[in-house]
Amino acid sequence: MYTLKEVLEAKNLAVIGASQDPLKPGSILLKLLKDTGFQGQIAGVNPRPGEMYGVPFYRTIHEVPFPVDLATLIIPPKAVVPCLADCARAGVKGVVISSEGFAETGSEGARYQQEVSAILRSSGMRGFGPNTMGIVNTATGMTTAYFCNERMLRPGSIGFAAQSGIFVGALLRYLTSFKELRISKALGLGNKVDVDESDVLAYFREDKQTEIVGLYLEDIRDGRRFLEEARKTVAQKPVFLLKGGRTAAGARASASHTASLAVDDKVLDGALRQAGVLRVGGIDQLMAALMGFRCMPLPKGGRIALVTFSGAQAIMSVDTATDEGLSLARFSGETRKRIAEVISSQSKAMNPVDIFPDMMVHGFEKTSTEILRALLTDDGVDGIIFISFATPDVEPYRPLVEVIQENLRKPVLFSLLGEKESMERCRVFLEGNRIPIFLLPEMGVKVFSLMWRYARIAMEKAVSVPI
């Protein structure tokens, strides 16, 4: 059986279902491969001879004049089985079956899928799908996903696998629009006729380019193996899971989406915690967590300090911290002394630290930077959540960024609220300086909680997590 490494590092590709119609997927993919500079050889397979974007077409895979490492199938489901048999005879190492119409559609599709599975098992070919948008390797510029754009193919460190097609395409477009969130590999699993979540965990674990792993799953095919692979992978790099089909209604929907089988969510949640997998509740939390892990060091404890201009937001953050099992840091005598120089009221100099109204006396910059310097050097503080307002320009936050960058030994997470335009300017500025920013501070608290959970695993396993 061929390895996923051999497939993901394919040097030569065949697009079965290549088209001369520039609007069809089989044509869009050829243009993408040419435009993004994939260095391997490319062949189109189509019963009608011709070429597109300089890529020649051949009637069958057997006529391609070079060995094919990877073939992507963009053809009707009825044509997939004989095509796979041809690929097996031609010595193809891996296939991506983009076609829909298999087990997710009923008995006839399920029969097709069983035949696909049989061919893959007997030949040793590795198969992604069916019902998948494809795979991406940013290190080589290889992709079978025609929805990709140039930005998605810029090399990064986040490995992502999803039991979905359109969703992962849209998610990765959004994710890679952030400077710090670039992908290493993206793997569409679809119906998982062969390659599944356990296989990709094992692959990502050994892939040096991948430093963080993200998964979207609707079911888990082999729970015992998945948890075993998860434990091994978590010992080397963080693994995030976004799970669809948590409820009975969601499970029914996933059955018609990717032919998924229901799994008891409470049982799964407990098993994931034991394995060290970091489960996230939605796309917003996934994005936030990825940003936190990419940009900040892991904390050494679960004691947080809150700096705020709003008592209400601080109170809600404290509630969230309590729910997450975190504690409010107790400041050292030296820290209390330094904070008292800019915060006159003793009650407001405690944790949470309330900068209003003292910032009206000393100014926002002096008040905030003095407090940050004190907290960053206090060994009793493991992380800082800075809650403030989005300003029309970013200049008030430039001195804060400098203080953080000079003393970055613990995670500092921002939450700014205000006019939409101001928030966007502040977000771009802060994230451009590798400082995570969230709409609401409760999300920052949850991200810190995930970082502390993984930090405990890392300390136990002596893992060094790159940032």
C-alpha positions as a LaTeX table, in Angstrom:
\begin{tabular}{lrrr}
\hline
Residue & $x$ (\AA) & $y$ (\AA) & $z$ (\AA) \\
\hline
Met1 & 0.00 & 0.00 & 0.00 \\
Tyr2 & 1.28 & 3.44 & $-0.92$ \\
Thr3 & 1.79 & 6.03 & 1.82 \\
Leu4 & 0.05 & 9.38 & 2.14 \\
Lys5 & 3.47 & 11.00 & 1.97 \\
Glu6 & 4.00 & 9.54 & $-1.50$ \\
Val7 & 0.59 & 10.79 & $-2.60$ \\
Leu8 & 0.87 & 14.28 & $-1.06$ \\
Glu9 & 4.32 & 14.72 & $-2.58$ \\
Ala10 & 3.14 & 13.66 & $-6.03$ \\
Lys11 & 5.40 & 14.91 & $-8.80$ \\
Asn12 & 3.10 & 14.08 & $-11.70$ \\
Leu13 & $-0.66$ & 14.58 & $-11.93$ \\
Ala14 & $-3.47$ & 13.48 & $-14.21$ \\
Val15 & $-6.78$ & 15.35 & $-14.29$ \\
Ile16 & $-9.37$ & 12.81 & $-15.38$ \\
Gly17 & $-12.30$ & 14.83 & $-16.63$ \\
Ala18 & $-10.15$ & 17.64 & $-17.99$ \\
Ser19 & $-12.15$ & 20.04 & $-20.10$ \\
Gln20 & $-11.64$ & 22.70 & $-22.75$ \\
Asp21 & $-14.58$ & 24.63 & $-21.33$ \\
Pro22 & $-12.93$ & 27.34 & $-19.17$ \\
Leu23 & $-15.91$ & 27.38 & $-16.80$ \\
Lys24 & $-15.79$ & 23.68 & $-15.88$ \\
Pro25 & $-13.83$ & 22.34 & $-12.89$ \\
Gly26 & $-11.60$ & 20.18 & $-15.08$ \\
Ser27 & $-10.42$ & 23.29 & $-16.87$ \\
Ile28 & $-10.24$ & 25.59 & $-13.86$ \\
Leu29 & $-7.95$ & 23.11 & $-12.09$ \\
Leu30 & $-5.54$ & 22.96 & $-15.04$ \\
Lys31 & $-5.26$ & 26.75 & $-15.10$ \\
Leu32 & $-4.70$ & 26.86 & $-11.36$ \\
Leu33 & $-1.88$ & 24.33 & $-11.51$ \\
Lys34 & $-0.21$ & 26.25 & $-14.31$ \\
Asp35 & $-0.66$ & 29.66 & $-12.67$ \\
Thr36 & 0.60 & 28.63 & $-9.24$ \\
Gly37 & 3.79 & 27.11 & $-10.59$ \\
Phe38 & 3.39 & 23.41 & $-9.85$ \\
Gln39 & 6.69 & 21.97 & $-11.08$ \\
Gly40 & 5.56 & 18.45 & $-11.92$ \\
Gln41 & 4.17 & 17.12 & $-15.18$ \\
Ile42 & 0.42 & 17.45 & $-15.79$ \\
Ala43 & $-1.82$ & 15.48 & $-18.13$ \\
Gly44 & $-5.47$ & 15.86 & $-18.94$ \\
Val45 & $-7.56$ & 12.74 & $-19.60$ \\
Asn46 & $-10.54$ & 13.14 & $-21.91$ \\
Pro47 & $-11.95$ & 10.90 & $-24.69$ \\
Arg48 & $-11.67$ & 13.89 & $-27.01$ \\
Pro49 & $-8.10$ & 14.87 & $-27.91$ \\
Gly50 & $-6.88$ & 18.41 & $-27.48$ \\
Glu51 & $-5.22$ & 20.60 & $-24.88$ \\
Met52 & $-5.97$ & 23.42 & $-22.47$ \\
Tyr53 & $-3.55$ & 25.99 & $-21.04$ \\
Gly54 & $-0.69$ & 24.06 & $-22.61$ \\
Val55 & $-1.70$ & 20.78 & $-20.95$ \\
Pro56 & $-2.19$ & 17.96 & $-23.50$ \\
Phe57 & $-5.18$ & 15.62 & $-23.28$ \\
Tyr58 & $-5.01$ & 11.83 & $-23.60$ \\
Arg59 & $-7.90$ & 9.45 & $-24.15$ \\
Thr60 & $-7.01$ & 7.16 & $-21.24$ \\
Ile61 & $-4.62$ & 7.08 & $-18.29$ \\
His62 & $-2.62$ & 4.40 & $-20.14$ \\
Glu63 & $-1.75$ & 6.84 & $-22.93$ \\
Val64 & $-0.14$ & 9.36 & $-20.57$ \\
Pro65 & 3.59 & 9.23 & $-21.48$ \\
Phe66 & 4.90 & 9.55 & $-17.91$ \\
Pro67 & 4.22 & 7.71 & $-14.62$ \\
Val68 & 1.25 & 9.25 & $-12.81$ \\
Asp69 & 1.61 & 9.62 & $-9.04$ \\
Leu70 & $-1.81$ & 11.16 & $-8.42$ \\
Ala71 & $-5.02$ & 11.27 & $-10.42$ \\
Thr72 & $-8.02$ & 13.43 & $-9.64$ \\
Leu73 & $-11.38$ & 12.19 & $-10.92$ \\
Ile74 & $-13.93$ & 14.83 & $-11.92$ \\
Ile75 & $-16.33$ & 12.47 & $-13.67$ \\
Pro76 & $-19.84$ & 11.02 & $-13.13$ \\
Pro77 & $-20.10$ & 8.33 & $-10.39$ \\
Lys78 & $-20.91$ & 5.54 & $-12.86$ \\
Ala79 & $-17.60$ & 6.15 & $-14.62$ \\
Val80 & $-15.50$ & 6.13 & $-11.45$ \\
Val81 & $-15.22$ & 2.36 & $-10.94$ \\
Pro82 & $-13.85$ & 1.46 & $-14.41$ \\
Cys83 & $-11.61$ & 4.53 & $-14.30$ \\
Leu84 & $-10.17$ & 3.42 & $-10.96$ \\
Ala85 & $-9.47$ & $-0.01$ & $-12.35$ \\
Asp86 & $-7.50$ & 1.66 & $-15.17$ \\
Cys87 & $-5.57$ & 3.78 & $-12.66$ \\
Ala88 & $-4.68$ & 0.68 & $-10.65$ \\
Arg89 & $-3.35$ & $-1.08$ & $-13.76$ \\
Ala90 & $-1.35$ & 2.03 & $-14.67$ \\
Gly91 & 0.40 & 2.08 & $-11.28$ \\
Val92 & $-1.15$ & 5.29 & $-9.97$ \\
Lys93 & $-0.29$ & 5.81 & $-6.29$ \\
Gly94 & $-3.27$ & 7.87 & $-5.21$ \\
Val95 & $-6.62$ & 9.17 & $-6.40$ \\
Val96 & $-8.88$ & 12.02 & $-5.40$ \\
Ile97 & $-12.52$ & 11.23 & $-6.20$ \\
Ser98 & $-14.33$ & 14.55 & $-6.40$ \\
Ser99 & $-17.51$ & 13.02 & $-7.81$ \\
Glu100 & $-20.70$ & 13.04 & $-5.73$ \\
Gly101 & $-23.43$ & 10.41 & $-5.87$ \\
Phe102 & $-22.10$ & 7.62 & $-3.67$ \\
Ala103 & $-23.13$ & 6.30 & $-0.23$ \\
Glu104 & $-24.56$ & 9.67 & 0.77 \\
Thr105 & $-27.31$ & 9.28 & $-1.89$ \\
Gly106 & $-28.70$ & 5.79 & $-1.25$ \\
Ser107 & $-28.31$ & 2.12 & $-2.11$ \\
Glu108 & $-27.04$ & 2.49 & $-5.68$ \\
Gly109 & $-24.42$ & 5.02 & $-4.63$ \\
Ala110 & $-23.45$ & 2.78 & $-1.71$ \\
Arg111 & $-22.84$ & $-0.07$ & $-4.15$ \\
Tyr112 & $-20.55$ & 2.14 & $-6.24$ \\
Gln113 & $-18.67$ & 3.08 & $-3.10$ \\
Gln114 & $-18.18$ & $-0.57$ & $-2.10$ \\
Glu115 & $-16.71$ & $-1.29$ & $-5.52$ \\
Val116 & $-14.39$ & 1.71 & $-5.17$ \\
Ser117 & $-13.26$ & 0.44 & $-1.78$ \\
Ala118 & $-12.55$ & $-3.01$ & $-3.15$ \\
Ile119 & $-10.36$ & $-1.66$ & $-5.96$ \\
Leu120 & $-8.38$ & 0.54 & $-3.59$ \\
Arg121 & $-7.78$ & $-2.31$ & $-1.13$ \\
Ser122 & $-6.67$ & $-4.76$ & $-3.79$ \\
Ser123 & $-4.40$ & $-2.31$ & $-5.61$ \\
Gly124 & $-2.77$ & $-0.47$ & $-2.71$ \\
Met125 & $-3.77$ & 2.91 & $-4.14$ \\
Arg126 & $-4.73$ & 5.55 & $-1.59$ \\
Gly127 & $-8.05$ & 7.28 & $-2.13$ \\
Phe128 & $-9.52$ & 10.58 & $-0.94$ \\
Gly129 & $-13.30$ & 10.90 & $-1.16$ \\
Pro130 & $-15.56$ & 10.35 & $-2.90$ \\
Asn131 & $-17.56$ & 13.56 & $-2.54$ \\
Thr132 & $-14.53$ & 15.75 & $-1.81$ \\
Met133 & $-13.16$ & 19.00 & $-3.16$ \\
Gly134 & $-9.60$ & 17.68 & $-3.08$ \\
Ile135 & $-6.20$ & 18.08 & $-1.45$ \\
Val136 & $-3.51$ & 20.77 & $-1.24$ \\
Asn137 & 0.22 & 20.72 & $-0.53$ \\
Thr138 & 1.49 & 24.29 & $-0.26$ \\
Ala139 & 5.12 & 23.15 & $-0.03$ \\
Thr140 & 5.03 & 21.94 & $-3.65$ \\
Gly141 & 2.16 & 23.97 & $-5.09$ \\
Met142 & 0.23 & 20.77 & $-5.72$ \\
Thr143 & $-3.56$ & 20.89 & $-5.56$ \\
Thr144 & $-6.54$ & 18.98 & $-6.88$ \\
Ala145 & $-8.95$ & 21.53 & $-5.39$ \\
Tyr146 & $-10.13$ & 23.83 & $-8.14$ \\
Phe147 & $-11.59$ & 26.30 & $-5.60$ \\
Cys148 & $-8.07$ & 27.30 & $-4.49$ \\
Asn149 & $-6.61$ & 30.73 & $-5.06$ \\
Glu150 & $-3.02$ & 31.90 & $-4.96$ \\
Arg151 & $-3.28$ & 33.04 & $-1.33$ \\
Met152 & $-4.43$ & 29.59 & $-0.19$ \\
Leu153 & $-1.31$ & 28.07 & $-1.69$ \\
Arg154 & 1.16 & 30.28 & 0.19 \\
Pro155 & 3.08 & 27.92 & 2.48 \\
Gly156 & 2.16 & 27.93 & 6.17 \\
Ser157 & 2.14 & 25.68 & 9.21 \\
Ile158 & $-1.52$ & 24.71 & 9.78 \\
Gly159 & $-2.54$ & 21.27 & 8.55 \\
Phe160 & $-6.30$ & 20.99 & 8.03 \\
Ala161 & $-8.49$ & 18.02 & 7.13 \\
Ala162 & $-12.24$ & 18.15 & 6.67 \\
Gln163 & $-15.06$ & 15.71 & 6.06 \\
Ser164 & $-16.60$ & 18.18 & 3.68 \\
Gly165 & $-15.99$ & 19.88 & 0.38 \\
Ile166 & $-17.51$ & 23.30 & $-0.13$ \\
Phe167 & $-17.22$ & 24.09 & 3.58 \\
Val168 & $-13.50$ & 23.48 & 3.77 \\
Gly169 & $-13.02$ & 25.51 & 0.60 \\
Ala170 & $-14.85$ & 28.50 & 2.05 \\
Leu171 & $-13.22$ & 28.09 & 5.47 \\
Leu172 & $-9.71$ & 27.92 & 4.03 \\
Arg173 & $-10.36$ & 31.00 & 1.88 \\
Tyr174 & $-11.35$ & 32.84 & 5.03 \\
Leu175 & $-8.58$ & 31.40 & 7.19 \\
Thr176 & $-5.80$ & 32.23 & 4.74 \\
Ser177 & $-7.00$ & 35.82 & 4.44 \\
Phe178 & $-5.25$ & 36.31 & 7.80 \\
Lys179 & $-1.50$ & 36.81 & 7.53 \\
Glu180 & $-0.64$ & 34.42 & 10.36 \\
Leu181 & $-3.02$ & 31.64 & 9.34 \\
Arg182 & $-1.41$ & 29.91 & 6.36 \\
Ile183 & $-1.86$ & 26.22 & 5.67 \\
Ser184 & 0.69 & 23.48 & 5.14 \\
Lys185 & $-1.63$ & 20.80 & 3.79 \\
Ala186 & $-5.41$ & 20.73 & 3.29 \\
Leu187 & $-7.08$ & 17.34 & 2.92 \\
Gly188 & $-10.71$ & 16.81 & 1.94 \\
Leu189 & $-11.91$ & 13.45 & 3.29 \\
Gly190 & $-15.44$ & 13.34 & 1.86 \\
Asn191 & $-17.05$ & 9.94 & 2.41 \\
Lys192 & $-13.74$ & 8.44 & 3.63 \\
Val193 & $-13.81$ & 5.35 & 1.44 \\
Asp194 & $-10.10$ & 4.93 & 2.22 \\
Val195 & $-8.19$ & 7.81 & 3.82 \\
Asp196 & $-9.82$ & 8.82 & 7.10 \\
Glu197 & $-9.17$ & 11.03 & 10.13 \\
Ser198 & $-6.80$ & 8.52 & 11.72 \\
Asp199 & $-4.67$ & 8.37 & 8.57 \\
Val200 & $-4.35$ & 12.14 & 8.38 \\
Leu201 & $-3.43$ & 12.45 & 12.05 \\
Ala202 & $-0.60$ & 9.97 & 11.51 \\
Tyr203 & 0.48 & 11.91 & 8.42 \\
Phe204 & 0.35 & 15.35 & 10.05 \\
Arg205 & 2.30 & 14.04 & 13.03 \\
Glu206 & 5.30 & 13.25 & 10.83 \\
Asp207 & 4.95 & 16.23 & 8.49 \\
Lys208 & 7.63 & 18.76 & 9.47 \\
Gln209 & 5.84 & 21.65 & 7.78 \\
Thr210 & 2.73 & 21.16 & 9.91 \\
Glu211 & 2.92 & 22.65 & 13.42 \\
Ile212 & $-0.81$ & 22.83 & 14.26 \\
Val213 & $-3.56$ & 20.40 & 13.19 \\
Gly214 & $-7.20$ & 21.30 & 12.58 \\
Leu215 & $-10.02$ & 18.84 & 11.86 \\
Tyr216 & $-13.66$ & 19.15 & 10.85 \\
Leu217 & $-15.43$ & 15.80 & 11.26 \\
Glu218 & $-19.00$ & 14.56 & 11.14 \\
Asp219 & $-18.20$ & 11.08 & 12.39 \\
Ile220 & $-15.19$ & 8.99 & 13.41 \\
Arg221 & $-14.77$ & 5.74 & 11.55 \\
Asp222 & $-12.58$ & 3.83 & 14.00 \\
Gly223 & $-12.77$ & 5.43 & 17.43 \\
Arg224 & $-10.11$ & 3.30 & 19.05 \\
Arg225 & $-7.55$ & 3.95 & 16.32 \\
Phe226 & $-8.43$ & 7.65 & 16.13 \\
Leu227 & $-7.82$ & 8.16 & 19.84 \\
Glu228 & $-4.54$ & 6.25 & 19.64 \\
Glu229 & $-3.32$ & 8.40 & 16.74 \\
Ala230 & $-4.62$ & 11.54 & 18.47 \\
Arg231 & $-2.63$ & 10.83 & 21.66 \\
Lys232 & 0.55 & 10.34 & 19.65 \\
Thr233 & $-0.01$ & 13.48 & 17.60 \\
Val234 & $-0.99$ & 15.69 & 20.55 \\
Ala235 & 2.29 & 14.71 & 22.19 \\
Gln236 & 4.05 & 16.60 & 19.37 \\
Lys237 & 1.67 & 19.34 & 18.22 \\
Pro238 & $-1.79$ & 20.70 & 19.14 \\
Val239 & $-4.85$ & 19.15 & 17.50 \\
Phe240 & $-8.14$ & 21.07 & 17.21 \\
Leu241 & $-11.45$ & 19.41 & 16.38 \\
Leu242 & $-14.65$ & 21.05 & 15.15 \\
Lys243 & $-17.37$ & 18.38 & 15.21 \\
Gly244 & $-20.53$ & 18.48 & 13.14 \\
Gly245 & $-23.53$ & 16.28 & 13.93 \\
Arg246 & $-23.44$ & 16.81 & 17.71 \\
Thr247 & $-27.22$ & 16.64 & 18.02 \\
Ala248 & $-29.68$ & 14.03 & 16.76 \\
Ala249 & $-30.90$ & 16.44 & 14.08 \\
Gly250 & $-27.34$ & 17.28 & 13.07 \\
Ala251 & $-26.45$ & 13.59 & 12.88 \\
Arg252 & $-29.39$ & 12.98 & 10.52 \\
Ala253 & $-28.22$ & 15.84 & 8.31 \\
Ser254 & $-24.64$ & 14.53 & 8.24 \\
Ala255 & $-25.88$ & 11.10 & 7.17 \\
Ser256 & $-27.18$ & 12.63 & 3.93 \\
His257 & $-24.10$ & 14.83 & 3.57 \\
Thr258 & $-21.24$ & 12.35 & 3.83 \\
Ala259 & $-22.99$ & 9.09 & 4.82 \\
Ser260 & $-21.84$ & 9.59 & 8.41 \\
Leu261 & $-22.86$ & 7.43 & 11.35 \\
Ala262 & $-23.96$ & 8.97 & 14.63 \\
Val263 & $-21.73$ & 8.85 & 17.70 \\
Asp264 & $-22.74$ & 9.71 & 21.28 \\
Asp265 & $-21.41$ & 13.23 & 21.73 \\
Lys266 & $-20.90$ & 13.08 & 25.49 \\
Val267 & $-18.88$ & 9.88 & 25.19 \\
Leu268 & $-16.84$ & 11.41 & 22.37 \\
Asp269 & $-16.20$ & 14.60 & 24.35 \\
Gly270 & $-14.80$ & 12.67 & 27.28 \\
Ala271 & $-12.58$ & 10.54 & 25.07 \\
Leu272 & $-11.24$ & 13.60 & 23.25 \\
Arg273 & $-10.29$ & 15.24 & 26.53 \\
Gln274 & $-8.43$ & 12.12 & 27.63 \\
Ala275 & $-6.55$ & 12.10 & 24.32 \\
Gly276 & $-5.68$ & 15.80 & 24.63 \\
Val277 & $-7.62$ & 16.90 & 21.54 \\
Leu278 & $-8.76$ & 20.52 & 21.85 \\
Arg279 & $-12.42$ & 20.61 & 20.89 \\
Val280 & $-13.83$ & 23.93 & 19.66 \\
Gly281 & $-17.48$ & 24.88 & 19.50 \\
Gly282 & $-17.56$ & 26.73 & 16.20 \\
Ile283 & $-15.63$ & 28.40 & 13.42 \\
Asp284 & $-15.19$ & 31.57 & 15.46 \\
Gln285 & $-13.52$ & 29.69 & 18.31 \\
Leu286 & $-11.39$ & 27.67 & 15.88 \\
Met287 & $-10.12$ & 30.82 & 14.19 \\
Ala288 & $-9.51$ & 32.51 & 17.53 \\
Ala289 & $-7.62$ & 29.51 & 18.91 \\
Leu290 & $-5.44$ & 29.18 & 15.82 \\
Met291 & $-4.53$ & 32.85 & 16.10 \\
Gly292 & $-3.68$ & 32.50 & 19.79 \\
Phe293 & $-1.50$ & 29.43 & 19.27 \\
Arg294 & 0.26 & 30.89 & 16.23 \\
Cys295 & 1.09 & 34.27 & 17.75 \\
Met296 & 1.59 & 33.80 & 21.48 \\
Pro297 & 3.71 & 31.63 & 23.80 \\
Leu298 & 1.95 & 29.00 & 25.86 \\
Pro299 & 1.14 & 30.03 & 29.44 \\
Lys300 & 2.90 & 28.49 & 32.44 \\
Gly301 & $-0.26$ & 28.44 & 34.54 \\
Gly302 & $-3.97$ & 29.20 & 34.59 \\
Arg303 & $-3.89$ & 32.56 & 36.37 \\
Ile304 & $-5.13$ & 35.45 & 34.25 \\
Ala305 & $-5.11$ & 39.21 & 34.71 \\
Leu306 & $-7.83$ & 41.39 & 33.22 \\
Val307 & $-7.21$ & 45.01 & 32.22 \\
Thr308 & $-10.41$ & 46.77 & 31.27 \\
Phe309 & $-12.19$ & 50.07 & 30.70 \\
Ser310 & $-15.56$ & 48.34 & 31.23 \\
Gly311 & $-16.61$ & 46.73 & 34.48 \\
Ala312 & $-19.41$ & 44.82 & 32.76 \\
Gln313 & $-17.09$ & 43.17 & 30.23 \\
Ala314 & $-14.67$ & 42.28 & 33.00 \\
Ile315 & $-17.44$ & 40.66 & 35.05 \\
Met316 & $-18.56$ & 38.53 & 32.09 \\
Ser317 & $-14.93$ & 37.56 & 31.50 \\
Val318 & $-14.53$ & 36.51 & 35.12 \\
Asp319 & $-17.65$ & 34.34 & 34.80 \\
Thr320 & $-16.18$ & 32.70 & 31.69 \\
Ala321 & $-12.83$ & 32.18 & 33.39 \\
Thr322 & $-14.59$ & 30.45 & 36.29 \\
Asp323 & $-16.52$ & 28.22 & 33.89 \\
Glu324 & $-13.23$ & 27.31 & 32.19 \\
Gly325 & $-11.52$ & 26.38 & 35.46 \\
Leu326 & $-9.16$ & 29.38 & 35.41 \\
Ser327 & $-8.34$ & 31.67 & 38.32 \\
Leu328 & $-7.73$ & 35.40 & 38.69 \\
Ala329 & $-4.07$ & 36.17 & 39.33 \\
Arg330 & $-3.04$ & 37.69 & 42.66 \\
Phe331 & $-0.62$ & 40.52 & 42.05 \\
Ser332 & 2.72 & 40.75 & 43.84 \\
Gly333 & 3.44 & 43.68 & 46.14 \\
Glu334 & 5.72 & 45.24 & 43.53 \\
Thr335 & 3.01 & 44.92 & 40.85 \\
Arg336 & 0.41 & 46.53 & 43.13 \\
Lys337 & 2.81 & 49.37 & 43.83 \\
Arg338 & 3.48 & 50.01 & 40.15 \\
Ile339 & $-0.23$ & 49.89 & 39.25 \\
Ala340 & $-1.04$ & 52.31 & 42.08 \\
Glu341 & 1.12 & 54.93 & 40.36 \\
Val342 & $-1.49$ & 55.24 & 37.59 \\
Ile343 & $-4.65$ & 53.89 & 39.27 \\
Ser344 & $-5.63$ & 55.94 & 42.32 \\
Ser345 & $-8.57$ & 53.86 & 43.57 \\
Gln346 & $-7.46$ & 50.72 & 45.44 \\
Ser347 & $-10.51$ & 48.75 & 44.32 \\
Lys348 & $-9.76$ & 49.53 & 40.66 \\
Ala349 & $-6.11$ & 48.55 & 41.02 \\
Met350 & $-7.06$ & 44.98 & 41.90 \\
Asn351 & $-7.72$ & 42.20 & 39.39 \\
Pro352 & $-9.58$ & 43.11 & 37.16 \\
Val353 & $-7.68$ & 46.40 & 36.75 \\
Asp354 & $-10.06$ & 49.17 & 35.68 \\
Ile355 & $-8.26$ & 51.96 & 33.81 \\
Phe356 & $-11.24$ & 54.34 & 33.81 \\
Pro357 & $-11.38$ & 57.14 & 34.92 \\
Asp358 & $-7.63$ & 57.31 & 35.78 \\
Met359 & $-6.71$ & 57.20 & 32.10 \\
Met360 & $-8.41$ & 60.61 & 31.79 \\
Val361 & $-5.77$ & 61.96 & 34.23 \\
His362 & $-2.60$ & 60.16 & 33.11 \\
Gly363 & $-3.60$ & 59.48 & 29.50 \\
Phe364 & $-4.42$ & 56.15 & 27.86 \\
Glu365 & $-0.84$ & 55.44 & 26.76 \\
Lys366 & 0.88 & 55.98 & 30.13 \\
Thr367 & $-1.87$ & 54.23 & 32.10 \\
Ser368 & $-1.98$ & 51.17 & 29.84 \\
Thr369 & 1.74 & 50.74 & 29.24 \\
Glu370 & 2.62 & 51.02 & 32.94 \\
Ile371 & 0.04 & 48.40 & 33.84 \\
Leu372 & 1.16 & 46.06 & 31.04 \\
Arg373 & 4.83 & 46.36 & 32.07 \\
Ala374 & 3.94 & 45.47 & 35.64 \\
Leu375 & 1.80 & 42.48 & 34.68 \\
Leu376 & 4.26 & 41.15 & 32.11 \\
Thr377 & 7.01 & 40.93 & 34.73 \\
Asp378 & 4.82 & 39.50 & 37.52 \\
Asp379 & 5.51 & 35.76 & 37.82 \\
Gly380 & 2.10 & 35.31 & 39.45 \\
Val381 & 0.37 & 36.35 & 36.20 \\
Asp382 & 0.23 & 33.68 & 33.48 \\
Gly383 & $-1.73$ & 35.60 & 30.86 \\
Ile384 & $-3.35$ & 38.97 & 30.18 \\
Ile385 & $-6.70$ & 39.84 & 28.62 \\
Phe386 & $-6.68$ & 43.53 & 27.62 \\
Ile387 & $-10.21$ & 44.90 & 27.15 \\
Ser388 & $-10.51$ & 48.31 & 25.54 \\
Phe389 & $-12.19$ & 50.32 & 22.77 \\
Ala390 & $-11.41$ & 50.50 & 19.07 \\
Thr391 & $-10.00$ & 53.93 & 18.21 \\
Pro392 & $-10.43$ & 55.65 & 14.82 \\
Asp393 & $-6.68$ & 55.34 & 14.24 \\
Val394 & $-4.21$ & 52.81 & 15.58 \\
Glu395 & $-1.63$ & 55.18 & 17.10 \\
Pro396 & $-2.82$ & 54.81 & 20.73 \\
Tyr397 & $-2.03$ & 51.08 & 20.50 \\
Arg398 & 1.43 & 51.40 & 19.00 \\
Pro399 & 3.19 & 51.96 & 22.38 \\
Leu400 & 1.30 & 48.99 & 23.86 \\
Val401 & 2.50 & 46.76 & 21.05 \\
Glu402 & 6.09 & 47.84 & 21.69 \\
Val403 & 5.81 & 47.04 & 25.41 \\
Ile404 & 4.35 & 43.60 & 24.68 \\
Gln405 & 6.95 & 42.73 & 22.04 \\
Glu406 & 9.78 & 43.73 & 24.38 \\
Asn407 & 8.49 & 41.55 & 27.22 \\
Leu408 & 6.65 & 38.70 & 25.50 \\
Arg409 & 6.88 & 35.82 & 27.97 \\
Lys410 & 3.18 & 35.05 & 28.39 \\
Pro411 & 0.07 & 35.31 & 26.17 \\
Val412 & $-1.50$ & 38.76 & 25.81 \\
Leu413 & $-4.91$ & 38.75 & 24.12 \\
Phe414 & $-6.86$ & 41.86 & 23.14 \\
Ser415 & $-10.57$ & 42.56 & 22.89 \\
Leu416 & $-11.62$ & 45.87 & 21.34 \\
Leu417 & $-15.19$ & 47.03 & 20.81 \\
Gly418 & $-16.35$ & 50.06 & 18.86 \\
Glu419 & $-17.31$ & 51.22 & 15.38 \\
Lys420 & $-16.91$ & 48.55 & 12.74 \\
Glu421 & $-14.42$ & 50.55 & 10.67 \\
Ser422 & $-12.28$ & 51.35 & 13.69 \\
Met423 & $-12.35$ & 47.73 & 14.84 \\
Glu424 & $-11.13$ & 46.54 & 11.45 \\
Arg425 & $-8.24$ & 49.03 & 11.41 \\
Cys426 & $-7.20$ & 48.01 & 14.91 \\
Arg427 & $-7.51$ & 44.33 & 14.06 \\
Val428 & $-5.26$ & 44.64 & 11.01 \\
Phe429 & $-2.69$ & 46.59 & 13.01 \\
Leu430 & $-2.59$ & 44.30 & 16.03 \\
Glu431 & $-2.64$ & 41.04 & 14.08 \\
Gly432 & 0.03 & 42.47 & 11.81 \\
Asn433 & 2.14 & 42.68 & 14.96 \\
Arg434 & 1.22 & 39.11 & 16.01 \\
Ile435 & $-1.20$ & 40.16 & 18.75 \\
Pro436 & $-4.53$ & 38.27 & 18.69 \\
Ile437 & $-7.64$ & 40.42 & 18.90 \\
Phe438 & $-11.21$ & 39.27 & 19.54 \\
Leu439 & $-14.59$ & 40.97 & 19.38 \\
Leu440 & $-15.53$ & 39.88 & 22.90 \\
Pro441 & $-13.16$ & 39.20 & 25.81 \\
Glu442 & $-14.94$ & 35.97 & 26.72 \\
Met443 & $-13.48$ & 34.47 & 23.54 \\
Gly444 & $-10.01$ & 35.56 & 24.65 \\
Val445 & $-10.58$ & 33.79 & 27.96 \\
Lys446 & $-11.63$ & 30.60 & 26.16 \\
Val447 & $-8.57$ & 30.74 & 23.92 \\
Phe448 & $-6.32$ & 31.18 & 26.95 \\
Ser449 & $-8.04$ & 28.18 & 28.54 \\
Leu450 & $-7.25$ & 26.04 & 25.47 \\
Met451 & $-3.65$ & 27.24 & 25.54 \\
Trp452 & $-3.31$ & 26.33 & 29.22 \\
Arg453 & $-4.85$ & 22.89 & 28.62 \\
Tyr454 & $-2.35$ & 22.19 & 25.88 \\
Ala455 & 0.52 & 23.73 & 27.88 \\
Arg456 & $-0.03$ & 21.10 & 30.57 \\
Ile457 & 0.20 & 18.37 & 27.95 \\
Ala458 & 3.29 & 19.99 & 26.44 \\
Met459 & 5.00 & 20.22 & 29.82 \\
Glu460 & 4.17 & 16.60 & 30.58 \\
Lys461 & 5.51 & 15.45 & 27.22 \\
Ala462 & 8.28 & 18.10 & 27.08 \\
Val463 & 6.89 & 19.40 & 23.77 \\
Ser464 & 8.36 & 22.54 & 22.23 \\
Val465 & 5.60 & 24.32 & 20.31 \\
Pro466 & 6.91 & 26.75 & 17.64 \\
Ile467 & 5.31 & 30.18 & 17.35 \\
\hline
\end{tabular}
